[in-house]
Amino acid sequence: MKKCFYVYILLTKDNTLYCGYTDDVERRFKLHCEGKGAKYTRAHKPVKIVYTKKYFTKSEAQKEEYRIKHLPREEKLKLIT
């Protein structure tokens, strides 16, 4: 079975959004919650996963993560609704 990658967006306790990519969303979310994920989520505690999208290559997921991270907040909110 071929490995898949996911782009995800987390909602944080202070109502900010964090975007990342991984091959295991639940494991990555757990790491963020434990303070072992990204530097950003150590300061902005994650509450829940609000968006995921599957990709078949790491490169595709990384490109989409980059694109989403550069969107204005309003555009990110459109993605998750």
TAPERA-V759082 format. One record per backbone hydrogen bond with DSSP energy under -0.5 kcal/mol. NH is the residue of the N-H (numbers start at 1). CO is the residue of the C=O. E is the energy in kcal/mol with one decimal. If there is no record, write none. Layout:
NH | CO | E
NH | CO | E
This chain:
5 | 55 | -2.9
6 | 22 | -3.4
7 | 53 | -2.3
8 | 20 | -2.7
9 | 51 | -2.0
10 | 18 | -3.1
11 | 48 | -2.7
12 | 16 | -2.4
13 | 45 | -3.0
15 | 12 | -2.0
18 | 10 | -2.2
20 | 8 | -2.2
22 | 6 | -2.2
28 | 24 | -2.3
29 | 25 | -2.8
30 | 26 | -2.2
31 | 27 | -2.0
32 | 28 | -2.4
33 | 29 | -2.6
34 | 30 | -1.8
35 | 32 | -1.5
36 | 31 | -2.8
37 | 31 | -0.7
42 | 38 | -0.7
42 | 39 | -0.9
43 | 39 | -1.0
43 | 40 | -0.6
44 | 40 | -2.0
45 | 43 | -0.6
47 | 11 | -3.6
48 | 11 | -1.4
50 | 9 | -2.7
50 | 48 | -0.5
51 | 9 | -1.2
53 | 7 | -1.8
55 | 5 | -3.4
61 | 57 | -1.8
62 | 58 | -2.6
63 | 59 | -2.4
64 | 60 | -2.2
65 | 61 | -2.6
66 | 62 | -2.4
67 | 63 | -2.2
68 | 64 | -2.8
69 | 65 | -2.7
70 | 66 | -1.0
70 | 67 | -0.6
71 | 68 | -1.9
75 | 72 | -0.8
76 | 72 | -1.8
77 | 73 | -2.6
78 | 74 | -1.5
79 | 75 | -1.4
80 | 76 | -1.4
81 | 77 | -0.7
81 | 78 | -0.5
